[in-house]
Amino acid sequence: MKYKYFILIGLLYCNAYSQKVLEPINGNISTSKLAYADPSEVNLDSAYIHYKVDSIIAYGIKKKAFPGAQILVAKNSKIIFHKAYGFHTYDSIQKVSLDDSYDLASVTKITGPLPAIMKLVDEGQLNLDIPFSTYWKPWRKLKDKKDLTLREILAHQAGLTPYIVFLNDVLKKNGKLKKRFVKTSASPRFSNQAYKGLYIKNTFKQKMHRKINRSKVSELKKYKYSGLAFLIFPELINQLTGESYETYLTKHFYKPLVANTMGFLPMSKAYSNNIIPTEHDSIFRHTLTQGWVHDENASLLGGVSGNSGLFATALDLAKMMQMYLQYGFYNNKRYISEATVKEFSTAHYLENENRRGLGFDKPLSNNAIKTLSESYPAPEVSSDSFGHSGFTGTFVWADPKNQLLFIFLSNRVYPTRTHRNLYNLKIRESVQQVFYKAGSAKD
């Protein structure tokens, strides 16, 4: 009898799970895979688009917002614009190519740990509204963290410290490396490679986790962007699934999406793609950072992290983002339930002046009535749109209502992160706006 009971419970669970995950896609949303097409096929003015975008990007390069950039835009599952501009660096030697790979920086947050977390929520292995300490044991005895929920953490509503500069732990006051944490050659105890000739002690990850555990939490619950939890999400995913973070992502998302260039540590893989350089690092690596993650915290984890570290081409990144735009469905395969993607891409704390979804960024409040100079992103995006930006000059945005996907990739931190004209000149918003106005331009 007891075996029949367990079988019945199992069948009920499987049935409930299948209803949630295999629900039909919304009829207003295309489910096909991406394919190239002319803008005219989706009633957009091709001449207007090319003229406007070319002008904006040329001005950006002239003003040294970035040495080069790449833009991919899809409308109704059709890639109607994919163009490369400028060069890898300001010496104008290596042109940007459509198959170049980029350091995605914080776009990693929504293309690395977030899809795994959403899948685990679908499967009932994670609950957004019970204490996160249920899953992350070190927080169970911490008064300021034991009751924080995953929903609060993902929405940047938990009051966590915004950032910890872990690089300070491996550098002496004179700027030299502490040999107890960093070696110039690999060994069994120093196998996490931060760059060519830089290997981090394997146990440094535990030191980072301890500092995160001890970090302060604000008593005032309001929006405060923090990437700290994303540094521990890979370990959490490993604990819950029994698979390494990267293996899990590749198996369940990147490989079935045929996003073959999306992954960590590209220098350790046999990619034929050129990798766009980022910054001349004068503090830690003392050279041009290329092919290795730019973010120092991610580099101290050996380049595999939840806050940064992913590399990809624009096309492979577009496949992941199109899956989100189609609420978890792509090329006849469901990856995440529609209900879960909608929940994560919705703002839950608007009453606290927090525009964020769960992991995803959202438009500013009243964005539609703002001018271009005041808006984020373009004023024309719908309120249900979502995406994320990256420190290196990357930006992705999905707009299900308008069936518009926008990807902007650049290395604005070249040669240094002090170059901020990408933001000052509102380059991304200006380019994004072109594709919303291209329909009216044709009339």
C-alpha angles and dihedrals in degrees: 000000000000091000090054088050093054092045090051092049090048092051092049091050093048091048092050091047093049091050090053099042101034098045113138117266119254108273093231093061125082114233100190124112122257119281132173120256141156117266089241089068089068094039097259126136107249096191092051092049096050094044095049097042093044090052095048094047093045089053090048092053091046090053091046095243084141136339092235142352144192128216129194122181128180127191122188090352091305121118099225097169131031116154139155124215137192129344140304090253138007092263087080095225105120116043119217110255130200092243096050116126123230137205098244095200111187092000079080088075093068097034098041119036097008099067089047091050092049091051091049090050089052090052093049094245092116130039119199096209107047121080112290086222086074085076102022103057099192089069096055094089097037110103095206096046109030094088100040113119129219089240091058092045095050091046091050087240098118098087094240119163107271099228143349119207099222089176086079088068094059099041127077120221089262090056096253121131122260104240093210088067105027131042131181094226134043125256135162090270094042106046102129106098117210095176141331105314095004120105124177124215110260093232093054088091089064089051089053091049091050091053090049089050090052095043119116124262119209115240088211106083105215137122112298118157111231131172096186097102090052088065090062099037093086090058090047091051090050091051094049098043104030088230129101115262094247094043091052093050094046093047098046103030122006099045098044089044088052088233090148098167094050110104149085130284097020091182088067092055131071097246118156091205121108114239119225112236121235125192138353096240109212096173112046114008097022093211143068108299108228128152092006126085115275097210109092096212092053091046091055087057089057095264096293111105144130097238097052142339105097119125126191145149118255092252095053091045088051091058092057092045093046088054088056092045088054089051097251100324128107134162095349094311129105114216101170130010117265090234093055095048089049091050093049093046093051125091109241103179105047090134087065093051090255113140095182127115121207102299091332125097119231136198119281117268110278088006093154093065096044125100119248091258091055100039134093114225113356113313091238098065115110122252091245092057121110144176142129142248131225131219094234091062103277127136135174129183132179122197110187094180092057094030089232126143119191125191124179119181126182142141097236090160090070118141092001138350090245088083101100104156090111085073100030093054094041090231098163095047091047094052093044091052091057092069093052092050096043092085095056090043089062094053 
